[in-house]
Amino acid sequence: MSFKKVALAALVTIPASQAFGAEVSGNVALTSDYKFRGISQSDSAPSIQGGFDVGFDSGFYIGTWGAAVDFDCSSAPDSCGGLNGGIELDYYAGFASDLSDSVSYDIGYIYYDYPQDEGLLGDYGEIYGSLSFGDFGIGMNYSDEYWGETGKFTYTYVTYSMALSEGYALDFLVGSGDYDEAGYLNEATDHMNWSVALSTSAAGLDFTIAYEDTDLDKEEAYGYDWADAALILTIGKSL
């Protein structure tokens, strides 16, 4: 899921099938730290993830994605409900197409569901859109009622991908989140995150190693290391 997860994970892809003009695919993942917009959703620990997608010839697609989350929030119980060993379930639908040989776009809606959150995290939805210009990309996600009922939220980002040599790629991302009110972060209403990732394939597996960081300090992350710099490894297999 490109907009939701720029997180690094070990992926195993289920073979795609064609039926009635649609392509069905699935994935399962293991990540050493599930980072979402630079902030750990798994208490800086590994997370199992996976999902399914259906893409149609028209450009329309639907899908679902899930991840194990862990918010050991003893320092901020009202913010995240002390959710430990829980799960995040995402449901999304969108439309992607090319405007030219070098320009493409993707628009859609994603809903984030936390079924075990004791009602304190708060499920929420976002609309999203992006444009790709060759190796460059820009995008934005918007929610009118963000996580934990903290009001409006806008996330904008830019990306750049480059091929270093045959079989190696380098990906960059810089993102900025603006919150209507504090709550998701402690006394902070904005933050930036950035990452650089090197990926390659060998012996039938896909490998990615990335560095990810934010401009948040420990106090703004409720005393946790969730927003600290991290080196994340991805090991994947596509079939």
C-alpha positions as CSV (number, residue, x, y, z in Angstrom):
1,M,0.0,0.0,0.0
2,S,2.0,2.9,-1.3
3,F,0.4,5.8,0.5
4,K,-0.4,4.3,3.8
5,K,2.9,2.4,4.1
6,V,6.2,3.7,3.2
7,A,7.2,1.3,6.1
8,L,9.8,-1.3,5.3
9,A,8.7,-4.9,5.6
10,A,9.6,-8.4,4.6
11,L,7.1,-9.3,1.8
12,V,5.9,-12.6,0.5
13,T,3.6,-12.1,-2.5
14,I,0.8,-14.6,-3.2
15,P,0.6,-15.4,-7.0
16,A,-1.7,-13.1,-8.9
17,S,-4.6,-14.5,-10.9
18,Q,-6.6,-13.0,-13.8
19,A,-10.4,-13.3,-13.8
20,F,-13.1,-11.1,-15.5
21,G,-10.6,-8.4,-16.3
22,A,-9.3,-8.3,-12.8
23,E,-6.0,-9.1,-11.2
24,V,-6.1,-10.5,-7.7
25,S,-2.9,-10.4,-5.6
26,G,-2.0,-10.8,-2.0
27,N,1.0,-10.2,0.3
28,V,2.2,-11.1,3.8
29,A,4.9,-9.2,5.5
30,L,7.3,-9.1,8.5
31,T,8.9,-5.8,9.5
32,S,11.5,-5.2,12.1
33,D,9.7,-2.0,13.1
34,Y,6.3,-0.9,11.7
35,K,6.9,2.8,11.0
36,F,4.0,4.9,9.8
37,R,5.0,8.4,8.7
38,G,8.1,8.1,10.8
39,I,6.4,6.9,14.0
40,S,6.5,3.4,15.2
41,Q,3.2,1.6,15.5
42,S,4.7,-1.6,16.9
43,D,6.5,-0.2,20.0
44,S,9.8,-0.3,17.9
45,A,9.4,-4.1,17.6
46,P,8.6,-6.4,14.7
47,S,5.2,-6.6,13.2
48,I,3.5,-9.2,11.0
49,Q,1.5,-7.7,8.1
50,G,-0.4,-8.8,5.0
51,G,-3.2,-8.0,2.6
52,F,-5.1,-8.6,-0.6
53,D,-5.8,-6.4,-3.6
54,V,-8.1,-6.6,-6.7
55,G,-7.1,-4.4,-9.7
56,F,-9.4,-4.0,-12.7
57,D,-8.5,-3.1,-16.3
58,S,-10.3,0.2,-15.9
59,G,-7.8,1.3,-13.3
60,F,-10.1,0.9,-10.3
61,Y,-8.8,-1.2,-7.4
62,I,-9.9,-2.3,-3.9
63,G,-8.0,-3.9,-1.2
64,T,-7.4,-4.6,2.5
65,W,-4.3,-4.7,4.6
66,G,-3.6,-5.6,8.2
67,A,-0.7,-5.3,10.7
68,A,0.1,-6.3,14.3
69,V,0.4,-3.1,16.3
70,D,1.6,-2.5,19.9
71,F,1.0,0.8,21.7
72,D,2.3,0.3,25.2
73,C,1.0,3.7,26.2
74,S,1.3,3.8,30.0
75,S,2.6,7.4,29.7
76,A,-0.4,8.4,27.6
77,P,-3.4,6.2,28.3
78,D,-6.0,8.7,27.0
79,S,-4.1,9.0,23.7
80,C,-3.8,5.4,22.7
81,G,-5.8,3.3,25.1
82,G,-2.9,1.2,26.2
83,L,-3.4,-1.0,23.2
84,N,-1.0,-3.9,23.3
85,G,-0.8,-6.9,21.0
86,G,-3.6,-5.4,18.9
87,I,-4.3,-5.3,15.2
88,E,-4.8,-2.6,12.5
89,L,-7.1,-3.3,9.6
90,D,-7.2,-1.0,6.6
91,Y,-9.7,-1.0,3.8
92,Y,-9.2,1.1,0.6
93,A,-10.4,1.7,-2.9
94,G,-9.1,4.0,-5.6
95,F,-8.4,4.7,-9.2
96,A,-5.0,4.8,-10.9
97,S,-4.1,5.7,-14.5
98,D,-1.6,7.2,-16.8
99,L,-1.9,10.8,-18.2
100,S,1.1,10.3,-20.5
101,D,4.1,8.1,-20.9
102,S,5.8,9.8,-17.9
103,V,2.9,11.1,-15.8
104,S,0.4,9.0,-13.8
105,Y,-2.0,9.6,-10.9
106,D,-3.7,7.7,-8.1
107,I,-6.7,8.8,-6.0
108,G,-8.7,7.0,-3.4
109,Y,-10.0,6.5,0.1
110,I,-8.6,4.4,3.0
111,Y,-10.2,3.5,6.3
112,Y,-8.1,2.6,9.3
113,D,-9.8,0.2,11.8
114,Y,-8.5,-0.8,15.3
115,P,-10.9,-3.4,16.5
116,Q,-9.2,-4.0,19.8
117,D,-8.5,-0.4,20.9
118,E,-11.1,-0.1,23.7
119,G,-12.6,2.8,21.8
120,L,-9.9,5.2,22.6
121,L,-7.7,5.2,19.5
122,G,-10.6,6.0,17.2
123,D,-11.0,4.5,13.7
124,Y,-10.7,7.1,11.0
125,G,-10.6,7.6,7.2
126,E,-8.4,9.5,4.7
127,I,-8.8,10.6,1.1
128,Y,-5.5,10.5,-0.8
129,G,-4.1,11.4,-4.1
130,S,-0.7,11.4,-5.8
131,L,1.0,12.4,-9.1
132,S,4.1,10.7,-10.5
133,F,6.4,12.5,-13.0
134,G,9.0,9.9,-14.1
135,D,11.1,9.2,-11.1
136,F,9.5,11.9,-8.9
137,G,6.3,11.8,-7.0
138,I,4.1,14.1,-4.9
139,G,1.1,13.2,-2.8
140,M,-1.3,14.2,-0.1
141,N,-3.6,12.4,2.5
142,Y,-6.4,14.3,4.3
143,S,-8.6,13.3,7.2
144,D,-11.4,15.5,8.6
145,E,-11.3,13.6,12.0
146,Y,-7.9,12.0,12.6
147,W,-6.7,9.4,15.1
148,G,-8.1,9.7,18.6
149,E,-10.6,12.4,17.4
150,T,-7.8,15.0,17.1
151,G,-9.5,17.0,14.3
152,K,-8.3,17.6,10.8
153,F,-5.0,16.3,9.5
154,T,-3.1,16.7,6.3
155,Y,0.0,14.7,5.2
156,T,2.0,15.8,2.2
157,Y,5.1,14.1,0.8
158,V,7.5,14.0,-2.1
159,T,9.4,10.9,-3.3
160,Y,12.2,10.2,-5.7
161,S,13.4,6.8,-7.0
162,M,16.6,6.1,-8.9
163,A,18.3,3.0,-10.3
164,L,21.9,2.8,-9.1
165,S,22.7,-0.1,-11.4
166,E,21.1,-3.3,-12.7
167,G,19.2,-4.8,-9.8
168,Y,19.7,-1.9,-7.3
169,A,17.4,1.0,-6.5
170,L,17.5,3.9,-4.1
171,D,14.3,5.6,-2.9
172,F,13.9,8.8,-1.0
173,L,10.9,10.2,0.8
174,V,10.2,13.5,2.7
175,G,6.8,13.9,4.4
176,S,5.1,16.6,6.6
177,G,2.1,16.1,8.8
178,D,-0.1,19.0,10.1
179,Y,-2.6,18.4,12.9
180,D,-5.6,20.5,13.8
181,E,-4.8,19.9,17.4
182,A,-2.4,18.0,19.6
183,G,-3.3,14.5,20.8
184,Y,-1.7,12.1,18.4
185,L,1.6,13.7,19.4
186,N,2.3,15.2,22.8
187,E,1.9,19.0,22.6
188,A,2.9,19.0,18.9
189,T,0.7,19.9,15.9
190,D,3.1,19.1,13.1
191,H,6.0,16.9,12.3
192,M,8.3,15.9,9.4
193,N,9.7,12.5,8.5
194,W,12.2,11.3,5.9
195,S,13.7,8.1,4.7
196,V,16.2,6.6,2.3
197,A,16.0,3.0,1.2
198,L,18.2,0.7,-0.8
199,S,16.6,-2.3,-2.4
200,T,17.8,-5.3,-4.5
201,S,16.9,-8.9,-5.3
202,A,19.0,-12.0,-5.0
203,A,18.3,-15.8,-4.8
204,G,14.6,-15.2,-5.4
205,L,14.3,-12.8,-2.5
206,D,13.8,-9.0,-2.3
207,F,15.9,-7.1,0.2
208,T,15.5,-3.5,1.4
209,I,17.4,-1.7,4.0
210,A,16.3,1.9,4.9
211,Y,17.1,4.7,7.3
212,E,14.0,6.6,8.7
213,D,13.9,9.6,11.0
214,T,11.7,12.5,12.2
215,D,12.1,15.9,13.7
216,L,10.2,14.9,16.8
217,D,11.9,14.6,20.2
218,K,11.2,12.0,22.8
219,E,8.8,14.2,24.9
220,E,6.6,14.8,21.8
221,A,6.4,11.0,21.5
222,Y,5.2,10.7,25.1
223,G,8.6,9.6,26.3
224,Y,9.0,6.7,23.9
225,D,11.5,6.1,21.2
226,W,8.8,5.7,18.5
227,A,9.9,8.7,16.5
228,D,13.7,8.1,16.9
229,A,15.9,7.3,13.9
230,A,15.7,3.6,12.9
231,L,17.4,1.3,10.4
232,I,14.8,-1.1,9.1
233,L,15.4,-4.3,7.1
234,T,13.1,-5.7,4.4
235,I,13.2,-9.3,3.2
236,G,10.7,-10.3,0.6
237,K,9.7,-12.9,-2.0
238,S,7.5,-12.3,-5.0
239,L,5.9,-15.2,-6.9
